[in-house]
Amino acid sequence: MNKKRKDTLINAAIITGGFLLLYLNGRQVWTLYIAGTVASVSLLWPKGGEIIQWLWMKLAWLLGLIVPKIILTIVFFFILFPLSLLSKLFGKKYGLELNKNVSTTFKQQQKIFAKQNFLHPW
């Protein structure tokens, strides 16, 4: 059995297993029909299995374009944005002081550095 046929059968088994799990979860009969169709087409007609694999990979590619944007949007609006608002409301007022007319933004430090400061910087 060549590698392409083996990959096709593995993908068909994964798709079939996924639809069987969906059936166990929701008891929807149509999931059994899809699982049976995918399994039988992939086993009996090699070209049909390749078509199913190609469609499955195109669906995965499409979801790869959409899902990360949805997840990042949710993370931004429900985690990062509220944290930034809380930080602005209750945080210290420090920063680069870009609003002031000063010649430099460097701060003078009066600390003496020893060799031990550089041994474990993290």
Residue pairs with C-beta under 8 A, 6 or more apart in sequence:
4 50
5 46
5 49
7 53
8 42
8 46
8 49
8 50
8 52
8 53
9 42
9 43
9 49
11 49
11 52
11 53
11 56
12 38
12 39
12 41
12 42
12 43
12 49
12 52
12 53
13 39
15 35
15 38
15 52
15 56
16 35
16 36
16 38
16 39
17 35
19 31
19 32
19 34
19 35
19 38
20 31
20 32
20 35
22 28
22 31
23 29
23 31
23 32
23 35
38 52
41 48
41 49
41 52
42 48
42 49
42 52
43 49
96 105
97 105
98 105
